[in-house]
């Protein structure tokens, strides 16, 4: 798949990076690959509307930890608001190869993660493989974009034979779609086999989601506890575990899980934003609500300074903030 010749001349590409030198270098690489339609921008408040309004085939998003608004924050926000089309290729570029940044970026689900600096050969190899994979999944992605989940699931079934290198990736997509469609028994059967055979962490997370959808909260919690022990930076597992404890009325256990997640990875912010009223729901243009102080149902008091970056979110019943946040137990 990676060796397949790809014609980039008709691709529309958005390049986002705060460094002008980096943008210039990557722009030159893209021209070398034959890309004609490139829009290169810095990270600013116009990036999200640009992503939402533009019909881009490939989006290369740079992350620099020193930026006020980082690439990870942009990726999370775009995904939450529904701006990421399944058919678009998302490439996350970072110069910070630390475990925390890399794992958190992976949890935000870009299609490809590449560390800067990289060569034009590196970029071509990753893009060629990604574009080829997207081509295989195009009927699935188009059905998803049209809101027809059942058609997307059906399209997954016959896309590739079992011996194809993309088979596992297609099955993962199918399982996630089954969960979105509320077909939890089928999702459980798919992920149960995969998880217990390979101990794949993504399969474990989605198996827990399927079990939770079936109301089997105890089994889901047991799997998630195992995942957080084995993968202590897998913030999505903490988020789901905390929400399941909350569904069980175990607010203290939920608080403890979130406290551990915050200590493990301050960057980790799986977003349950709309339930907190901090962001407009997808499709809404309403403003954020930035609380100066709040009290959660689990007894955690949180003070939040007026934010500059996109930084506030809520996980389960606890307010958290990426920057300028103090969390203290109310006496």
Secondary structure as UniProt FT lines:
FT   TURN            2..3
FT   TURN            9..10
FT   STRAND          12..16
FT   HELIX           20..32
FT   TURN            33..34
FT   STRAND          37..41
FT   TURN            45..46
FT   HELIX           47..53
FT   STRAND          58..63
FT   TURN            65..66
FT   HELIX           71..80
FT   TURN            81..82
FT   TURN            86..87
FT   STRAND          89..94
FT   HELIX           99..107
FT   TURN            108..109
FT   STRAND          112..115
FT   HELIX           120..145
FT   TURN            146..147
FT   HELIX           149..157
FT   TURN            162..163
FT   TURN            165..166
FT   HELIX           167..180
FT   TURN            181..182
FT   HELIX           184..198
FT   HELIX           201..213
FT   TURN            214..215
FT   HELIX           217..230
FT   TURN            232..233
FT   HELIX           235..247
FT   TURN            248..249
FT   HELIX           251..264
FT   TURN            266..267
FT   HELIX           273..276
FT   TURN            282..283
FT   STRAND          293..295
FT   TURN            297..298
FT   STRAND          300..304
FT   STRAND          312..315
FT   TURN            316..317
FT   STRAND          318..321
FT   STRAND          325..329
//
